[in-house]
Amino acid sequence: MTSKATSIDIAYRAGVSQSTVSRALRNSPLVNLETRQRIQAIAKEMNYKVDKNASNLRTQNSLTLALLICEDPTNDDSMINPFFLSMLGSITRATARQGYDLLVSFQQLSSDWHADYEDSNKADGIILLGYGDYMDYAHKLETLIEKNTHFVIWGAEHNNKAVLSIGCDNHQGGYIATEHLLNLGHKKIAFLGDSSSHSPEFRDRYLGHVEALNQANIQADEQLQHDAFNTEASGYEAANALLDCGVPFEAIFTASDLIAIGAIRALKKRGVLVPEHVAVVGYDDIPVASFANPALTTVKQDTQFAGEILVESVLKLIRGEEVSQRLLKTSLVVRSSCGANVDD
């Protein structure tokens, strides 16, 4: 029976030390690229597999990241915001490329999910996606800070500089959505979404919307802002409230695609056609946006790049490297819900 190859065997073949082999197989920058590639090629040729358990015992690291997702109300049993599903794929791939495993779990906001992951060596760092009501959530972040946990959150820039947040520039996204509607000639533009401090991402989108109106010398009408949570049902209810208030409007900008889809359903039921009577812009560019009827114009967040930055940032924290908060630019995807003649 052929004996299993060891790192000593690879070191002998490569003419380097065993420690150099170990570093090269971990993609350590301490080993130059040419040597790393040569050692990795020899390891592959010898069918060598890294014993992650033994490696972890030596480094006291689990080589695992924890991805904690906040449960959201959904139309199915997933309880995952569809926007986060595409980001989940990006985070998984980025984690694997770095030689880490990914532990995916729901944040149980009523329990002490925040207390155990690093203490029990389940994970070296934590990525948090979503947080429900931010005001109820903030104190749990304080606990993570007190325990010196390596963590990064996806969301709006945090007031506490000890909290590392990565997110899209929601103010810019709200601005370009409203600017597009203004350029189409619409002046009475409604906003559906929570604009309070309980939902900082939605609030920033609303503030961008208001700034675009101000730039066009249009005063934002408070009667055209109606709170909505990130569900189709909430969008449906908010659109009905907007119609019932009796204030005329020509377009709607919503804080998410799910709100927009619910709003379009309510408008159609009340005989208001999109885009013939009212133009609609959403936010997120979730997969269903392009298949909605009409196809939804929306603000796109680059989930692939976002996932890569989240993983890169938490690994920098783990390594003790300098890392800072980042806001990623958004872009507008124009489809037919604004009346554009676009081939989707």
C-alpha positions as a printed Julia matrix, in Angstrom:
344×3 Matrix{Float64}:
   0.0    0.0     0.0
   1.39   3.42   -0.95
   2.03   5.64    2.08
   0.32   9.01    2.33
   2.47  11.98    1.28
   3.54  14.35    4.03
   4.73  17.94    4.1
   8.25  16.57    4.71
   8.04  14.71    1.39
   6.97  17.91   -0.39
   9.79  19.87    1.28
  12.32  17.28    0.07
  11.0   17.41   -3.51
  10.9   21.22   -3.53
  14.25  21.68   -1.82
  12.81  23.91    0.9
  12.09  23.67    4.62
   8.92  22.11    6.02
   7.87  25.5     7.45
   8.14  27.01    3.97
   5.85  24.27    2.63
   3.35  24.98    5.4
   3.34  28.7     4.61
   3.09  28.13    0.86
   0.08  25.83    1.23
  -1.62  28.56    3.29
  -0.87  31.1     0.5
   1.25  33.11    2.92
   2.77  36.26    1.35
   5.94  35.45    3.32
   6.73  32.95    0.52
   7.29  34.49   -2.91
   4.69  33.71   -5.58
   6.95  31.55   -7.77
   7.94  29.31   -4.84
   4.35  29.1    -3.62
   3.12  27.98   -7.04
   5.92  25.4    -7.36
   5.18  23.92   -3.92
   1.45  23.87   -4.55
   2.0   22.09   -7.88
   4.14  19.43   -6.17
   1.5   18.99   -3.45
  -1.19  18.52   -6.09
   0.99  16.02   -7.98
   1.55  14.03   -4.76
  -2.19  14.24   -3.92
  -1.35  15.92   -0.62
  -4.23  17.22    1.5
  -3.74  19.68    4.35
  -4.82  18.26    7.72
  -6.88  21.25    8.8
  -7.46  19.88   12.31
  -3.74  19.54   12.97
  -3.06  22.94   11.45
  -5.74  24.54   13.59
  -4.29  23.07   16.77
  -0.93  24.65   15.98
  -2.33  28.08   15.12
  -5.25  28.12   17.61
  -7.44  29.24   14.72
 -10.51  27.44   13.44
  -9.97  28.62    9.83
 -13.73  29.2     9.83
 -15.8   32.34    9.41
 -19.35  32.62   10.75
 -22.01  34.24    8.59
 -24.99  35.24   10.72
 -28.12  36.22    8.79
 -31.0   38.1    10.37
 -34.37  36.4     9.86
 -36.72  38.47    7.69
 -40.4   37.96    6.93
 -40.69  36.4     3.45
 -43.32  34.88    1.18
 -41.69  31.44    1.56
 -40.1   29.43    4.37
 -36.56  30.71    3.78
 -36.86  33.75    6.09
 -33.92  35.23    4.14
 -34.08  38.59    2.41
 -33.66  37.72   -1.32
 -31.02  40.43   -1.6
 -28.85  38.47    0.83
 -29.2   35.2    -1.12
 -26.97  36.47   -3.93
 -24.54  37.91   -1.4
 -24.43  34.53    0.35
 -23.02  32.94   -2.81
 -20.36  35.64   -3.14
 -19.31  35.33    0.51
 -19.11  31.54    0.23
 -16.85  31.7    -2.82
 -14.64  34.43   -1.36
 -14.24  32.48    1.89
 -13.26  29.31    0.04
 -10.66  31.18   -2.01
  -9.01  32.26    1.23
  -8.83  28.66    2.5
 -11.54  29.14    5.12
 -14.75  27.26    5.84
 -18.03  29.13    6.26
 -20.48  28.47    9.08
 -23.91  29.88    8.13
 -26.53  30.48   10.81
 -29.48  32.68   11.61
 -29.15  35.48   14.13
 -31.58  34.66   16.89
 -32.15  38.19   18.12
 -33.78  36.94   21.32
 -30.76  34.83   22.3
 -27.07  35.33   22.96
 -25.84  34.43   19.46
 -23.33  37.26   19.78
 -21.54  35.8    22.8
 -20.16  32.44   21.79
 -18.63  32.13   18.34
 -15.04  33.19   19.03
 -15.1   32.15   22.7
 -15.87  28.55   21.73
 -13.46  28.69   18.77
 -16.32  27.99   16.37
 -15.12  30.82   14.16
 -12.25  33.26   13.92
 -14.51  36.09   12.81
 -18.14  36.95   12.13
 -19.97  38.58    9.21
 -23.42  39.97   10.06
 -26.08  40.41    7.36
 -29.2   42.33    8.31
 -30.31  43.47   11.73
 -34.08  44.03   11.83
 -34.85  47.06   14.0
 -31.49  48.74   14.38
 -32.34  50.38   17.71
 -33.0   46.95   19.25
 -29.83  45.55   17.7
 -27.21  48.14   18.64
 -26.56  46.87   22.19
 -25.58  43.44   20.86
 -22.84  45.07   18.81
 -21.58  46.64   22.02
 -21.25  43.16   23.52
 -19.2   42.01   20.55
 -16.9   45.01   20.98
 -16.47  44.33   24.71
 -15.45  40.74   23.95
 -12.91  41.89   21.31
 -14.74  39.86   18.67
 -13.54  40.15   15.08
 -16.71  41.12   13.22
 -17.97  43.17   10.3
 -21.55  44.18    9.53
 -23.23  44.88    6.22
 -25.15  48.11    6.44
 -25.11  51.84    6.95
 -22.03  53.55    8.34
 -22.0   53.15   12.12
 -21.63  56.06   14.52
 -19.41  53.95   16.79
 -16.04  53.83   15.04
 -15.26  50.56   16.85
 -17.91  48.9    14.63
 -16.59  48.01   11.17
 -19.36  48.39    8.62
 -19.3   47.76    4.89
 -22.25  48.91    2.84
 -23.45  50.61   -0.29
 -23.79  54.38   -0.51
 -27.51  54.45    0.13
 -27.65  58.25    0.02
 -26.11  58.2    -3.46
 -28.5   55.4    -4.49
 -31.53  57.39   -3.37
 -30.22  60.45   -5.19
 -29.7   58.75   -8.57
 -33.1   57.03   -8.41
 -34.93  60.3    -7.83
 -32.7   62.17  -10.29
 -33.73  59.66  -12.98
 -37.42  60.26  -12.29
 -36.86  64.04  -12.34
 -35.07  63.77  -15.68
 -38.13  61.97  -17.05
 -40.18  65.06  -16.16
 -41.77  63.83  -12.93
 -41.99  66.35  -10.09
 -44.45  64.83   -7.63
 -42.48  61.8    -6.48
 -43.57  59.65   -3.55
 -41.26  57.6    -1.31
 -42.3   54.29    0.25
 -40.04  53.07    3.06
 -39.19  53.72    6.7
 -37.31  57.02    7.02
 -36.57  56.76   10.75
 -33.4   55.85   12.67
 -34.83  52.34   13.15
 -33.9   51.62    9.51
 -30.7   53.59    8.75
 -30.26  52.18    5.23
 -33.81  53.13    4.23
 -33.36  56.51    5.94
 -30.23  57.24    3.89
 -32.09  56.32    0.7
 -34.84  58.75    1.7
 -32.32  61.52    2.45
 -30.73  61.01   -0.99
 -34.22  61.26   -2.49
 -34.87  64.52   -0.62
 -31.54  65.99   -1.71
 -32.28  65.26   -5.38
 -35.64  67.01   -5.0
 -33.99  70.0    -3.32
 -31.43  70.23   -6.13
 -34.38  70.53   -8.52
 -35.94  73.25   -6.31
 -38.75  70.91   -5.27
 -39.85  70.71   -1.64
 -40.36  67.14   -0.39
 -44.02  66.62    0.53
 -44.33  64.71    3.83
 -47.72  63.4     2.7
 -45.95  61.54   -0.13
 -43.73  59.57    2.28
 -45.28  56.39    3.7
 -43.51  53.91    5.93
 -42.96  50.4     4.6
 -40.89  47.44    5.74
 -38.96  45.2     3.36
 -41.85  42.97    2.24
 -44.27  42.91   -0.68
 -47.19  43.02    1.75
 -45.87  46.19    3.36
 -45.35  47.78   -0.06
 -48.91  46.87   -0.98
 -50.26  48.51    2.19
 -48.09  51.61    1.79
 -49.2   52.13   -1.81
 -52.84  51.89   -0.76
 -52.19  54.45    2.0
 -50.55  56.71   -0.58
 -53.56  56.45   -2.89
 -55.99  57.0    -0.01
 -54.29  60.21    1.16
 -55.53  61.96   -1.98
 -52.31  63.85   -2.76
 -51.53  63.58   -6.49
 -48.25  61.94   -7.52
 -46.56  60.99  -10.79
 -43.89  58.55   -9.66
 -42.82  56.38   -6.74
 -39.36  55.6    -5.44
 -39.35  52.68   -3.03
 -36.66  51.7    -0.5
 -36.51  48.12   -1.85
 -37.59  46.0    -4.8
 -39.94  43.97   -2.61
 -41.75  47.15   -1.57
 -41.91  48.19   -5.23
 -43.41  44.86   -6.35
 -46.08  45.07   -3.65
 -46.79  48.69   -4.56
 -47.22  47.87   -8.26
 -49.71  45.14   -7.35
 -51.72  47.64   -5.28
 -51.66  50.25   -8.03
 -52.87  47.76  -10.64
 -55.69  46.64   -8.38
 -56.8   50.26   -8.05
 -56.67  50.8   -11.82
 -53.41  52.78  -11.82
 -51.16  51.52  -14.61
 -47.35  51.31  -14.42
 -45.69  53.04  -16.19
 -48.56  54.66  -18.14
 -49.95  56.52  -15.11
 -47.16  56.21  -12.53
 -43.45  55.44  -12.89
 -41.84  53.19  -10.25
 -38.21  52.72   -9.19
 -37.06  50.08   -6.7
 -33.82  49.37   -4.87
 -31.51  46.29   -4.69
 -31.93  44.67   -8.14
 -32.91  41.31   -6.72
 -33.31  38.58   -9.39
 -37.11  38.88   -9.56
 -36.84  42.6   -10.46
 -36.08  41.86  -14.11
 -39.01  39.4   -14.33
 -41.62  41.64  -12.7
 -44.43  42.96  -14.86
 -43.43  45.55  -15.88
 -39.71  44.9   -15.44
 -38.51  47.04  -12.57
 -36.13  49.97  -12.86
 -33.97  49.74   -9.74
 -30.8   50.77   -7.95
 -28.25  47.98   -8.17
 -25.93  46.99   -5.34
 -22.96  44.89   -6.48
 -23.43  41.81   -4.29
 -20.45  39.94   -5.72
 -18.01  42.73   -4.92
 -19.71  43.35   -1.56
 -19.23  39.71   -0.51
 -15.56  39.84   -1.43
 -15.01  43.05    0.56
 -16.8   41.65    3.63
 -14.57  38.57    3.68
 -11.42  40.58    2.99
 -12.28  43.01    5.8
 -12.97  40.45    8.51
  -9.77  38.56    7.62
  -7.8   41.8     7.98
  -9.31  42.21   11.45
  -8.28  38.67   12.34
  -4.72  39.33   11.15
  -4.56  42.61   13.06
  -4.23  44.7     9.9
  -5.64  48.17    9.44
  -9.12  48.25    7.91
 -11.76  50.97    7.63
 -15.44  51.4     6.87
 -16.35  51.48    3.18
 -19.3   52.69    1.15
 -19.63  51.04   -2.26
 -21.12  52.94   -5.19
 -24.5   51.97   -6.61
 -25.75  52.13  -10.2
 -29.13  52.51  -11.85
 -30.59  49.67  -13.93
 -33.24  51.17  -16.24
 -36.15  48.94  -17.22
 -39.73  49.46  -18.36
 -41.41  50.42  -15.03
 -40.38  54.02  -15.8
 -41.61  53.88  -19.37
 -38.22  53.23  -20.88
 -38.17  51.2   -24.07
 -35.53  48.78  -22.83
 -34.9   45.23  -24.01
 -34.62  43.28  -20.78
